[in-house]
Amino acid sequence: MTTAQTVLPNKRERLVEAAKLAFYHHGVSTTTLADVAALAAVPLGNVSYSFRTKDDLLAAVIDAHLRELRARFARWDQDIACGRGSRLSARARTSWHVMAARTVASGRK
């Protein structure tokens, strides 16, 4: 595993990226904030400064994933609007909109 420091200069972004990697490879329950700090190459105190709890860090990881998905689907929407999209991407876009509607209806972001 590489450290997040090689890619992202912002400590908070590095922590989120490091948490993504750690949660993926080791699971949320076994990953500690110290593991994330070491992977991001930041002092442990910076984790506590940026995120009060591991749940807050997990929420930031989920938000980052959602932003990435929204950006990807927005690109697909553009491709479809320009006639470059495939039927598969149109189906994925429809599924995304249904999932987003259910999420909003349930009160989650």
C-alpha positions as a printed NumPy array, in Angstrom:
array([[  0.   ,   0.   ,   0.   ],
       [  1.216,   3.47 ,  -0.783],
       [  0.705,   6.411,   1.506],
       [ -1.853,   9.038,   0.674],
       [  0.852,  11.693,   1.133],
       [  2.35 ,  10.955,  -2.281],
       [ -0.853,  12.127,  -3.966],
       [ -2.65 ,  14.69 ,  -1.799],
       [ -1.026,  17.684,  -0.09 ],
       [ -4.083,  18.569,   2.061],
       [ -3.987,  16.672,   5.379],
       [ -7.748,  16.197,   5.612],
       [ -7.891,  14.815,   2.054],
       [ -4.916,  12.576,   2.813],
       [ -6.69 ,  11.249,   5.892],
       [ -9.855,  10.494,   3.928],
       [ -7.88 ,   8.77 ,   1.165],
       [ -5.864,   6.8  ,   3.716],
       [ -9.061,   5.781,   5.495],
       [-10.524,   4.579,   2.18 ],
       [ -7.513,   2.343,   1.676],
       [ -7.389,   1.101,   5.257],
       [-11.133,   0.424,   5.48 ],
       [-11.01 ,  -1.425,   2.165],
       [ -7.992,  -3.577,   3.047],
       [ -8.59 ,  -4.173,   6.774],
       [-12.254,  -3.365,   7.397],
       [-13.767,  -0.501,   9.331],
       [-13.966,  -2.301,  12.65 ],
       [-10.295,  -3.341,  12.738],
       [ -8.83 ,  -0.096,  11.376],
       [ -7.752,   2.349,  14.059],
       [ -7.304,   6.082,  13.783],
       [ -3.6  ,   5.467,  14.41 ],
       [ -3.529,   3.176,  11.334],
       [ -5.089,   5.933,   9.235],
       [ -2.683,   8.552,  10.595],
       [  0.322,   6.357,   9.806],
       [ -0.918,   5.633,   6.296],
       [ -1.575,   9.334,   5.671],
       [  1.807,  10.221,   7.202],
       [  0.299,  12.746,   9.619],
       [  0.489,  12.944,  13.419],
       [ -2.332,  11.149,  15.242],
       [ -3.455,  14.484,  16.704],
       [ -4.328,  15.687,  13.206],
       [ -6.86 ,  12.881,  12.888],
       [ -8.587,  13.972,  16.082],
       [ -8.44 ,  17.614,  14.974],
       [-10.062,  16.842,  11.601],
       [-12.459,  14.103,  12.73 ],
       [-13.847,  13.797,  16.242],
       [-14.56 ,  10.067,  15.898],
       [-13.958,   7.172,  13.555],
       [-17.635,   7.451,  12.596],
       [-16.989,  11.027,  11.428],
       [-14.065,   9.776,   9.354],
       [-16.221,   6.986,   7.916],
       [-18.894,   9.547,   7.013],
       [-16.249,  11.598,   5.177],
       [-15.139,   8.486,   3.273],
       [-18.733,   7.734,   2.28 ],
       [-19.275,  11.366,   1.226],
       [-16.118,  11.209,  -0.911],
       [-17.362,   8.044,  -2.604],
       [-20.76 ,   9.636,  -3.243],
       [-19.117,  12.715,  -4.8  ],
       [-17.071,  10.466,  -7.07 ],
       [-20.171,   8.515,  -8.114],
       [-22.163,  11.686,  -8.758],
       [-19.347,  13.059, -10.929],
       [-19.138,   9.805, -12.867],
       [-22.884,   9.729, -13.454],
       [-22.854,  13.396, -14.479],
       [-20.258,  12.532, -17.139],
       [-22.452,   9.66 , -18.298],
       [-25.432,  12.028, -18.48 ],
       [-23.353,  14.346, -20.662],
       [-22.314,  11.482, -22.907],
       [-25.916,  10.374, -23.321],
       [-27.087,  13.926, -24.042],
       [-24.406,  14.216, -26.735],
       [-25.348,  10.88 , -28.258],
       [-22.134,   9.188, -27.105],
       [-23.73 ,   7.064, -24.384],
       [-24.535,   3.398, -24.618],
       [-27.673,   1.618, -23.521],
       [-25.738,   0.241, -20.562],
       [-24.815,   3.719, -19.318],
       [-28.43 ,   4.845, -19.792],
       [-29.583,   1.915, -17.68 ],
       [-26.96 ,   2.689, -15.024],
       [-28.068,   6.336, -14.986],
       [-31.685,   5.284, -14.505],
       [-30.689,   2.953, -11.677],
       [-28.686,   5.754, -10.077],
       [-31.651,   8.124, -10.184],
       [-33.933,   5.482,  -8.639],
       [-31.389,   4.802,  -5.891],
       [-30.927,   8.536,  -5.248],
       [-34.701,   9.039,  -5.041],
       [-34.998,   6.214,  -2.509],
       [-32.15 ,   7.689,  -0.465],
       [-33.792,  11.112,  -0.404],
       [-37.156,   9.554,   0.461],
       [-35.597,   7.729,   3.399],
       [-34.141,  10.985,   4.737],
       [-30.473,  10.175,   4.125],
       [-28.105,  12.394,   2.153]])
